[in-house]
Amino acid sequence: MIRWLKQRIGAIPLVGSVAKRVYRMLRSPGPKGYYSEEVGRHLHFGVEYVYYGEVEGDVAEFGTMSGDTSAALAQAMAFSRDLGHTPKKLHLFDSFQGLPDITSSIDAGSQHVQSGVWGPRACKMLGKAELLARLRLHLPLERLVVHDGWYRDTVPELPPSARFGLVHVDCDLYQSTMDALEPLFANGLVTEGAIFLFDDWNCNRASPAYGERRAWADLTSAFSIVASDLGGYSWDGHKFIVHSYERRPAS
């Protein structure tokens, strides 16, 4: 019965090819283990939004760790491509050395740093080659761009033509979040309608004085960001859609 049903669905023009793709995607060794199903749904929502909402720019992730969320984004992008949209690239930013040294007094005062959960070289998992090997299951190499190094070094080197419509922020620390996002806004690389998904929003007891919450507040003030708050997802995630901001290149 199941075999007959698969054959019947596969024979339907367009619907059949899409259904086959969905089946392969669900059966593939996709992301698992380091995030909840809810996080996966919201990442897929973000990708669908930038495609179907005609948001310009590529997809970026800051902090790849296990590669689970990178794979979720890649899966969603592969599926959207099959529906006839212009291919976007997936940009992956990571030092592949774990977290950096704690240099900010804001980070030094945070609960996660003081407890030792976030410390130098913590959160180190997949290397660059391992990450690419996993993501090639979903996207061809020409659509995968790895920026290997600390954010403070790699992000300012992005070309002026770079544009991002989806940014997944898994930076943990305040300083890392600033190093990742400040150059994007300063150089006008964030497109209208871009969606930002923050992975560690409620860490540090959800205190607005630390981490990604503090960084987003400082960025909003510095660049006069106008954004829609789309609310939280899972226990620690939060997302926004950016409508406008004032580009202010660093002097």
Backbone bond lengths (Angstrom), bond angles and torsions (degrees), N, CA, C in turn:
res aa  C-N    CA-C-N  psi(-1)  N-CA   C-N-CA  omega(-1)  CA-C   N-CA-C  phi
1 M - - - 1.462 - - 1.523 111.05 -
2 I 1.345 116.58 -45.93 1.461 120.23 -179.06 1.519 110.20 -64.65
3 R 1.364 116.22 -42.02 1.465 119.79 179.40 1.523 110.40 -62.87
4 W 1.339 116.63 -42.79 1.466 120.50 179.33 1.527 110.78 -61.91
5 L 1.355 117.03 -42.40 1.461 120.94 -178.60 1.524 110.31 -64.98
6 K 1.330 117.67 -41.14 1.460 121.05 178.53 1.524 110.75 -62.48
7 Q 1.339 116.59 -39.80 1.465 120.06 179.26 1.520 111.32 -66.25
8 R 1.319 116.63 -40.88 1.468 120.76 -179.91 1.519 111.20 -64.96
9 I 1.344 117.37 -44.71 1.472 121.18 179.26 1.515 110.40 -65.51
10 G 1.332 116.10 -40.99 1.458 119.52 -178.63 1.510 113.44 -64.88
11 A 1.327 117.17 -22.06 1.461 121.10 -178.83 1.520 112.84 -80.79
12 I 1.324 117.78 -12.75 1.463 121.56 -179.13 1.526 109.25 -77.58
13 P 1.356 120.69 124.70 1.466 122.24 179.36 1.524 111.68 -56.18
14 L 1.303 116.77 141.04 1.459 125.69 179.54 1.517 111.91 64.39
15 V 1.344 116.82 -58.00 1.458 120.37 -179.96 1.518 110.15 -58.15
16 G 1.340 115.79 -40.84 1.448 119.52 -179.49 1.512 112.33 -62.68
17 S 1.349 117.10 -44.67 1.457 119.74 -179.03 1.518 111.56 -66.69
18 V 1.323 116.29 -37.79 1.463 119.91 178.50 1.524 110.14 -67.00
19 A 1.334 116.33 -44.05 1.458 120.08 -179.80 1.518 111.27 -61.31
20 K 1.327 116.76 -40.57 1.459 120.13 177.64 1.519 110.92 -61.33
21 R 1.351 115.15 -40.66 1.456 119.20 -179.30 1.526 110.79 -64.98
22 V 1.330 116.17 -41.92 1.462 120.28 178.95 1.524 110.14 -62.34
23 Y 1.331 115.49 -42.59 1.469 119.95 -179.78 1.524 110.75 -61.36
24 R 1.344 116.64 -45.85 1.465 119.98 179.52 1.516 110.85 -63.67
25 M 1.339 116.72 -38.69 1.451 120.68 -178.81 1.522 110.77 -64.38
26 L 1.339 115.90 -42.20 1.451 119.54 -178.78 1.520 112.15 -70.82
27 R 1.343 116.25 -30.05 1.459 120.26 -179.74 1.523 112.64 -84.82
28 S 1.345 117.92 -14.72 1.464 121.34 -175.30 1.522 110.36 -72.40
29 P 1.358 116.81 159.37 1.469 120.18 178.86 1.517 110.70 -73.43
30 G 1.279 116.80 74.13 1.455 122.73 -173.73 1.510 112.69 -82.78
31 P 1.322 116.57 -172.48 1.450 122.36 -175.56 1.526 112.01 -66.53
32 K 1.289 115.39 141.16 1.455 120.19 177.42 1.519 108.78 -166.53
33 G 1.316 115.36 156.28 1.460 119.12 169.36 1.509 116.10 102.89
34 Y 1.334 119.01 -42.01 1.453 119.05 -172.80 1.523 113.80 -114.80
35 Y 1.309 117.59 13.07 1.457 120.14 171.95 1.513 108.11 -158.20
36 S 1.322 115.79 163.77 1.454 120.44 -176.02 1.521 110.95 -85.15
37 E 1.334 115.76 167.09 1.455 120.95 175.87 1.525 110.79 -61.12
38 E 1.324 115.90 -33.59 1.464 119.34 179.76 1.521 110.96 -63.49
39 V 1.326 116.85 -42.09 1.470 119.91 177.08 1.524 109.59 -60.12
40 G 1.328 116.53 -44.76 1.455 120.03 178.59 1.514 112.53 -58.14
41 R 1.318 116.75 -41.54 1.474 120.27 178.99 1.513 111.33 -62.61
42 H 1.321 116.96 -40.83 1.461 119.34 -178.00 1.526 111.98 -72.83
43 L 1.316 117.80 -32.09 1.454 120.03 174.28 1.524 110.13 -65.70
44 H 1.330 116.28 -43.33 1.464 119.96 176.45 1.521 110.50 -63.14
45 F 1.326 117.10 -40.34 1.465 120.56 176.51 1.522 110.59 -58.51
46 G 1.327 116.28 -43.27 1.458 119.99 -179.54 1.515 112.12 -61.06
47 V 1.321 116.91 -43.92 1.466 120.61 179.01 1.527 110.70 -65.59
48 E 1.322 116.89 -45.73 1.457 119.72 178.23 1.522 110.69 -59.65
49 Y 1.323 116.33 -40.23 1.464 120.21 -179.58 1.528 111.67 -60.37
50 V 1.344 117.75 -47.15 1.469 118.51 -175.77 1.527 111.47 -69.51
51 Y 1.339 117.53 -28.84 1.465 119.46 176.00 1.518 111.16 -75.73
52 Y 1.321 116.22 -56.47 1.455 119.71 -173.04 1.521 112.35 -76.72
53 G 1.328 117.17 -22.44 1.452 120.89 175.59 1.510 113.62 -86.99
54 E 1.351 116.08 3.82 1.464 122.60 178.28 1.531 111.96 57.71
55 V 1.322 116.27 39.23 1.468 120.80 176.88 1.531 108.68 -82.89
56 E 1.299 117.00 127.00 1.454 120.99 -178.42 1.524 110.86 -74.64
57 G 1.308 115.60 158.85 1.452 120.91 173.17 1.516 114.15 102.65
58 D 1.326 113.99 162.09 1.455 122.24 -179.24 1.526 111.58 -84.22
59 V 1.333 114.56 -180.00 1.463 122.67 178.49 1.528 107.92 -104.70
60 A 1.333 116.52 136.52 1.466 120.80 -179.33 1.516 110.13 -130.47
61 E 1.320 115.07 143.36 1.457 120.59 172.51 1.516 108.57 -128.74
62 F 1.327 115.59 129.21 1.455 122.27 176.96 1.524 108.47 -106.12
63 G 1.318 115.48 105.38 1.454 121.43 -177.86 1.513 110.36 101.66
64 T 1.350 117.55 101.53 1.458 120.47 -174.23 1.531 112.83 -100.57
65 M 1.302 118.80 -27.06 1.458 125.78 176.81 1.526 112.41 42.91
66 S 1.340 118.89 -106.51 1.466 122.46 -175.57 1.523 112.90 -79.77
67 G 1.334 117.68 -12.71 1.454 121.26 -175.69 1.515 114.23 83.05
68 D 1.324 117.46 0.49 1.462 120.84 -177.60 1.525 112.00 -64.83
69 T 1.319 116.97 -51.33 1.464 118.96 -178.57 1.527 110.38 -72.14
70 S 1.327 117.61 -30.89 1.466 120.38 174.66 1.525 109.74 -59.81
71 A 1.328 116.44 -42.84 1.461 121.31 179.79 1.524 111.14 -67.05
72 A 1.329 117.15 -37.51 1.463 120.15 178.12 1.525 110.62 -62.32
73 L 1.330 116.25 -43.53 1.464 120.34 177.62 1.521 110.91 -64.40
74 A 1.328 116.68 -43.53 1.466 120.67 -179.15 1.524 111.17 -63.05
75 Q 1.334 117.13 -41.53 1.465 121.00 178.00 1.522 110.92 -59.69
76 A 1.319 115.82 -48.02 1.461 120.10 -178.45 1.523 111.04 -64.01
77 M 1.329 116.78 -37.87 1.461 120.39 179.12 1.521 111.18 -67.67
78 A 1.322 117.30 -38.48 1.463 120.47 179.10 1.514 110.92 -64.01
79 F 1.313 117.44 -40.94 1.455 121.78 179.66 1.525 110.81 -66.63
80 S 1.334 117.29 -42.92 1.460 120.78 179.97 1.518 111.16 -64.68
81 R 1.313 117.29 -37.14 1.451 121.19 178.29 1.526 110.65 -59.03
82 D 1.336 117.37 -39.53 1.455 121.60 -177.74 1.521 112.42 -65.34
83 L 1.316 117.53 -18.55 1.458 120.41 179.88 1.522 111.75 -89.79
84 G 1.324 117.22 10.18 1.451 120.70 171.00 1.506 116.57 96.42
85 H 1.336 118.31 11.48 1.451 120.23 179.63 1.526 110.87 -84.95
86 T 1.319 115.95 158.01 1.457 120.58 177.73 1.524 109.46 -62.96
87 P 1.315 118.66 127.87 1.469 120.66 -178.11 1.516 112.28 -60.53
88 K 1.296 115.71 135.39 1.456 121.89 173.36 1.526 108.43 -106.56
89 K 1.307 117.01 157.25 1.453 121.40 176.31 1.526 109.84 -97.51
90 L 1.317 114.79 152.24 1.460 121.62 176.25 1.527 108.00 -105.88
91 H 1.335 115.97 113.80 1.460 122.29 179.76 1.530 108.84 -97.42
92 L 1.302 116.34 127.45 1.460 122.55 -176.27 1.515 109.52 -119.24
93 F 1.324 115.64 117.72 1.463 121.82 -177.51 1.527 109.43 -108.39
94 D 1.322 116.60 123.18 1.456 120.24 178.11 1.523 109.32 -165.38
95 S 1.327 115.31 147.87 1.467 120.07 175.52 1.520 111.27 -81.65
96 F 1.341 115.73 -20.98 1.459 123.01 -172.93 1.530 111.32 57.61
97 Q 1.324 114.85 25.18 1.467 121.80 176.65 1.524 111.46 -125.33
98 G 1.313 117.40 8.80 1.453 120.08 -175.32 1.524 110.84 84.00
99 L 1.321 116.30 -164.46 1.462 120.70 -178.67 1.527 110.58 -71.44
100 P 1.329 116.90 152.58 1.466 120.53 179.23 1.529 111.61 -78.63
101 D 1.314 115.69 176.41 1.458 120.61 173.26 1.527 109.60 -62.54
102 I 1.298 116.55 148.70 1.472 121.47 179.25 1.529 108.44 -81.05
103 T 1.335 115.65 110.82 1.466 120.80 -176.82 1.522 113.11 -114.39
104 S 1.336 117.17 -15.35 1.463 121.18 -177.31 1.526 110.79 -97.51
105 S 1.315 115.74 137.08 1.464 119.33 176.39 1.522 111.28 -65.37
106 I 1.339 116.33 -27.37 1.467 120.27 177.35 1.520 109.46 -64.41
107 D 1.323 116.82 -47.31 1.465 120.04 178.07 1.524 111.72 -65.61
108 A 1.316 116.67 -38.35 1.466 120.12 -177.65 1.524 111.74 -61.14
109 G 1.331 116.72 -27.72 1.456 120.73 -179.08 1.512 114.40 -90.19
110 S 1.332 117.81 -3.55 1.465 120.37 -175.78 1.521 111.98 -78.65
111 Q 1.321 115.83 152.30 1.458 121.02 -176.50 1.529 112.24 -62.47
112 H 1.324 116.85 -41.98 1.456 119.91 -175.76 1.528 111.85 -67.52
113 V 1.323 116.69 -33.16 1.469 119.54 176.71 1.524 110.35 -73.61
114 Q 1.314 115.70 -43.63 1.468 119.06 -178.41 1.526 111.98 -65.73
115 S 1.324 117.01 -31.62 1.465 119.98 179.40 1.519 112.51 -80.36
116 G 1.339 116.29 -13.12 1.448 120.20 -179.62 1.509 114.90 92.92
117 V 1.343 117.62 -1.33 1.462 120.62 178.38 1.525 110.14 -64.73
118 W 1.325 116.23 -42.90 1.460 121.59 176.45 1.525 108.28 -109.03
119 G 1.283 116.52 106.69 1.447 121.95 177.50 1.510 109.93 -141.66
120 P 1.328 117.68 171.13 1.461 120.87 179.67 1.524 111.63 -52.55
121 R 1.330 115.59 128.63 1.467 126.41 177.82 1.530 113.51 72.91
122 A 1.320 117.99 7.84 1.462 119.85 172.84 1.526 109.47 -70.54
123 C 1.312 117.54 160.46 1.465 124.42 176.51 1.532 113.34 67.33
124 K 1.311 116.78 21.27 1.472 119.71 176.71 1.513 108.91 -84.10
125 M 1.350 116.68 125.30 1.464 119.78 -179.36 1.523 110.21 -136.69
126 L 1.333 118.38 -101.86 1.453 120.60 -175.94 1.522 111.88 -68.90
127 G 1.325 116.02 142.66 1.449 121.23 170.51 1.515 110.55 -84.83
128 K 1.315 116.38 174.32 1.466 121.35 -176.79 1.522 111.70 -59.85
129 A 1.321 117.75 -47.62 1.466 120.74 -177.88 1.529 111.26 -63.78
130 E 1.329 116.67 -40.63 1.464 120.36 179.05 1.524 111.07 -64.79
131 L 1.324 116.23 -40.28 1.458 120.84 179.63 1.526 110.58 -62.92
132 L 1.317 116.37 -48.17 1.463 120.09 -179.43 1.531 111.36 -62.70
133 A 1.325 116.12 -39.60 1.465 119.30 179.20 1.520 110.93 -60.87
134 R 1.310 117.03 -37.49 1.459 120.22 179.57 1.523 111.39 -71.80
135 L 1.324 116.99 -42.58 1.456 120.13 -174.84 1.518 112.89 -74.91
136 R 1.323 117.00 -21.87 1.466 120.30 177.56 1.527 111.57 -65.50
137 L 1.303 117.30 -14.73 1.467 120.26 174.79 1.530 111.10 -67.20
138 H 1.339 115.75 -19.36 1.460 120.35 -173.56 1.529 113.40 -119.32
139 L 1.313 117.93 -36.72 1.460 121.67 -178.12 1.522 110.10 -130.67
140 P 1.332 117.89 146.74 1.464 119.83 175.86 1.529 110.63 -69.48
141 L 1.319 115.65 157.34 1.464 120.65 -176.16 1.526 113.00 -57.62
142 E 1.344 117.04 -32.88 1.463 119.04 -177.49 1.528 112.55 -67.54
143 R 1.335 117.14 -12.92 1.462 119.65 177.46 1.521 112.34 -103.72
144 L 1.326 117.39 6.09 1.458 122.55 178.94 1.521 109.30 -113.82
145 V 1.327 116.10 122.70 1.465 121.13 -179.13 1.524 108.20 -123.38
146 V 1.321 116.84 114.64 1.461 121.56 -178.99 1.530 109.27 -101.97
147 H 1.327 115.61 125.88 1.466 122.28 176.62 1.527 106.64 -105.08
148 D 1.310 115.68 97.09 1.460 123.36 -172.43 1.526 110.10 -89.24
149 G 1.349 116.54 111.32 1.460 120.49 179.59 1.514 111.12 148.24
150 W 1.320 116.48 178.00 1.459 121.36 178.02 1.521 109.47 -70.72
151 Y 1.312 116.47 144.26 1.468 120.74 -178.33 1.525 111.66 -55.14
152 R 1.309 116.75 -39.52 1.465 119.95 -177.50 1.519 112.37 -60.70
153 D 1.338 116.33 -21.65 1.464 120.77 179.78 1.526 112.52 -98.45
154 T 1.322 117.56 -38.90 1.465 120.30 -172.86 1.526 114.40 -85.00
155 V 1.332 117.06 -39.68 1.474 118.90 -174.28 1.533 112.01 -66.71
156 P 1.342 120.24 -42.88 1.462 118.94 178.19 1.526 113.70 -63.04
157 E 1.333 117.91 -16.48 1.466 121.55 -179.10 1.525 113.10 -88.93
158 L 1.331 117.90 0.37 1.457 119.92 177.27 1.526 110.09 -62.61
159 P 1.324 117.84 142.48 1.475 119.82 -179.38 1.527 111.26 -68.81
160 P 1.326 117.56 153.77 1.473 120.65 179.69 1.515 113.20 -59.10
161 S 1.318 117.22 -22.27 1.466 120.84 -178.87 1.529 113.05 -80.77
162 A 1.316 118.12 -10.08 1.464 121.14 -178.16 1.527 110.31 -64.58
163 R 1.325 116.12 140.94 1.458 121.75 177.44 1.524 108.65 -142.57
164 F 1.354 115.25 143.00 1.454 120.14 -177.97 1.523 110.44 -130.80
165 G 1.348 114.70 129.64 1.458 121.01 179.66 1.514 113.19 -107.24
166 L 1.337 116.83 -16.59 1.460 121.89 175.49 1.518 107.80 -138.67
167 V 1.324 116.12 129.79 1.458 121.37 179.44 1.522 108.60 -130.35
168 H 1.325 116.07 116.32 1.459 121.24 175.10 1.520 107.67 -98.23
169 V 1.319 116.10 119.35 1.468 122.05 -171.90 1.531 109.33 -106.96
170 D 1.316 115.42 107.71 1.462 121.58 176.27 1.531 107.89 -123.86
171 C 1.328 114.26 57.76 1.464 121.33 -171.98 1.525 113.63 -94.38
172 D 1.318 118.17 -15.38 1.460 123.43 -179.61 1.527 112.01 65.76
173 L 1.314 116.60 -72.00 1.467 122.51 -171.83 1.526 113.06 -78.68
174 Y 1.322 115.43 153.49 1.464 121.40 174.12 1.521 110.78 -59.83
175 Q 1.339 116.98 -51.52 1.460 120.30 -175.11 1.520 111.56 -64.22
176 S 1.314 116.86 -38.97 1.464 119.77 177.87 1.527 111.17 -63.92
177 T 1.334 116.69 -39.92 1.461 120.03 178.50 1.519 110.87 -64.40
178 M 1.317 117.13 -41.75 1.461 120.94 177.22 1.527 110.80 -65.19
179 D 1.325 117.28 -42.88 1.462 120.64 179.39 1.525 111.03 -61.09
180 A 1.335 116.78 -34.67 1.459 121.11 -178.42 1.521 112.79 -77.71
181 L 1.324 117.30 -45.50 1.462 120.98 -168.80 1.521 115.18 -95.26
182 E 1.307 117.50 -31.50 1.474 119.08 -177.25 1.520 112.34 -56.78
183 P 1.342 120.22 -45.49 1.471 118.96 178.99 1.530 113.08 -65.63
184 L 1.329 117.36 -28.82 1.460 118.91 178.65 1.522 110.90 -63.07
185 F 1.329 116.25 -46.06 1.463 120.01 179.38 1.526 111.36 -74.39
186 A 1.302 117.03 -40.39 1.466 120.47 -178.37 1.526 111.80 -60.57
187 N 1.320 116.50 -35.59 1.461 121.15 -176.34 1.521 113.69 -100.78
188 G 1.341 116.62 7.79 1.459 120.09 174.87 1.514 114.50 69.44
189 L 1.328 117.54 34.72 1.463 121.16 -176.22 1.530 113.05 -94.03
190 V 1.332 117.28 -3.93 1.467 122.16 178.93 1.520 108.68 -93.80
191 T 1.318 117.95 125.74 1.453 121.36 -175.87 1.527 111.83 -87.03
192 E 1.321 115.58 162.68 1.462 120.64 177.38 1.528 109.92 -63.64
193 G 1.320 116.03 129.46 1.453 120.63 -179.82 1.516 114.11 86.55
194 A 1.326 117.49 5.33 1.468 120.45 -179.03 1.525 110.84 -60.82
195 I 1.325 115.87 141.48 1.460 121.14 178.88 1.517 109.88 -104.56
196 F 1.323 115.84 133.21 1.460 122.95 177.42 1.525 108.40 -113.59
197 L 1.315 115.82 126.69 1.460 121.27 177.23 1.525 108.35 -117.04
198 F 1.329 116.32 117.28 1.460 122.10 -177.99 1.522 109.72 -98.92
199 D 1.317 115.90 124.50 1.457 121.34 -174.87 1.531 113.44 -83.12
200 D 1.333 117.61 -28.62 1.474 121.16 -172.24 1.526 112.29 -115.50
201 W 1.317 116.01 33.11 1.464 121.20 -172.21 1.530 113.02 -61.38
202 N 1.303 117.87 -37.80 1.465 121.07 -174.86 1.528 113.29 -102.43
203 C 1.305 117.04 14.14 1.463 118.95 173.33 1.527 109.79 -69.85
204 N 1.305 117.34 170.42 1.468 121.66 -178.19 1.538 111.68 56.90
205 R 1.334 115.57 41.88 1.472 122.25 178.59 1.530 111.99 60.66
206 A 1.338 115.93 25.76 1.469 122.05 180.00 1.528 112.15 60.40
207 S 1.311 117.40 26.26 1.454 121.15 -179.46 1.529 110.88 -72.88
208 P 1.334 118.10 131.70 1.466 120.37 177.69 1.529 113.03 -72.74
209 A 1.321 117.27 -2.88 1.464 120.77 -178.21 1.519 112.71 -86.30
210 Y 1.353 117.29 -9.11 1.456 119.32 -172.13 1.526 112.44 -133.88
211 G 1.317 114.88 168.38 1.453 123.23 168.48 1.508 115.40 56.30
212 E 1.345 114.68 -146.41 1.454 120.86 -175.04 1.527 112.75 -66.37
213 R 1.336 117.36 -31.86 1.470 119.51 176.99 1.534 110.37 -60.73
214 R 1.307 116.44 -48.57 1.460 120.62 -179.73 1.527 111.01 -64.32
215 A 1.328 116.79 -41.47 1.460 120.42 -179.30 1.525 111.42 -62.91
216 W 1.329 117.09 -44.17 1.461 119.55 -179.52 1.526 111.19 -64.86
217 A 1.318 117.48 -38.48 1.463 120.60 177.54 1.523 110.21 -63.09
218 D 1.330 117.10 -42.75 1.464 120.60 -179.99 1.525 111.28 -67.99
219 L 1.320 117.37 -38.63 1.460 120.89 177.94 1.526 111.26 -67.12
220 T 1.325 116.39 -41.88 1.457 120.61 178.89 1.517 111.24 -59.52
221 S 1.332 115.83 -40.41 1.454 120.66 178.66 1.528 111.53 -70.56
222 A 1.311 117.24 -44.25 1.457 121.49 -175.32 1.516 112.72 -67.29
223 F 1.333 117.31 -35.43 1.465 121.03 -174.96 1.529 113.18 -113.32
224 S 1.319 116.96 11.22 1.470 121.55 179.99 1.530 111.14 49.05
225 I 1.314 115.79 49.04 1.464 121.50 -177.64 1.529 110.10 -70.26
226 V 1.316 115.44 129.36 1.459 121.89 172.13 1.525 106.79 -106.29
227 A 1.323 116.63 118.82 1.462 120.24 -174.50 1.524 111.15 -142.97
228 S 1.318 115.25 151.96 1.462 121.77 171.94 1.520 108.40 -91.57
229 D 1.319 116.01 130.70 1.458 121.87 177.82 1.529 108.04 -86.97
230 L 1.332 116.39 111.93 1.458 120.82 -178.52 1.526 112.67 -89.45
231 G 1.325 116.87 -0.04 1.452 119.69 174.65 1.515 114.12 89.33
232 G 1.321 114.02 -175.44 1.449 120.90 -174.49 1.509 113.19 -93.06
233 Y 1.325 114.41 162.49 1.462 121.90 172.86 1.521 107.36 -147.39
234 S 1.307 117.08 145.84 1.463 123.52 -171.85 1.530 108.50 55.81
235 W 1.336 117.43 -163.52 1.467 118.13 -177.95 1.523 112.16 -85.00
236 D 1.342 117.74 -19.34 1.465 118.49 -172.90 1.515 114.87 -127.08
237 G 1.344 119.93 -2.95 1.454 121.37 -174.95 1.514 114.01 -93.80
238 H 1.328 115.97 155.46 1.462 122.24 176.78 1.525 107.53 -155.12
239 K 1.341 116.24 147.17 1.462 118.28 -176.51 1.533 112.25 -138.29
240 F 1.332 114.02 153.31 1.459 123.16 -177.86 1.524 109.27 -138.96
241 I 1.335 115.94 153.36 1.461 121.56 169.17 1.525 107.47 -115.14
242 V 1.319 116.05 126.47 1.465 122.42 -176.86 1.524 109.82 -90.77
243 H 1.320 116.06 125.79 1.462 121.75 179.54 1.521 112.02 -97.76
244 S 1.312 116.77 -39.48 1.458 119.84 -179.40 1.528 109.63 -160.92
245 Y 1.316 115.48 162.86 1.467 121.99 175.25 1.522 107.78 -164.76
246 E 1.306 116.28 165.16 1.448 121.92 178.63 1.520 109.89 -101.31
247 R 1.304 115.08 116.39 1.468 119.76 178.98 1.519 109.37 -70.72
248 R 1.296 116.32 125.44 1.466 121.03 -178.95 1.510 109.71 -136.30
249 P 1.336 117.69 84.50 1.471 120.80 -177.98 1.520 111.62 -56.64
250 A 1.320 115.11 142.70 1.471 119.81 178.05 1.510 109.47 -64.19
251 S 1.324 115.39 142.25 1.468 120.40 -179.33 1.520 109.99 -78.30
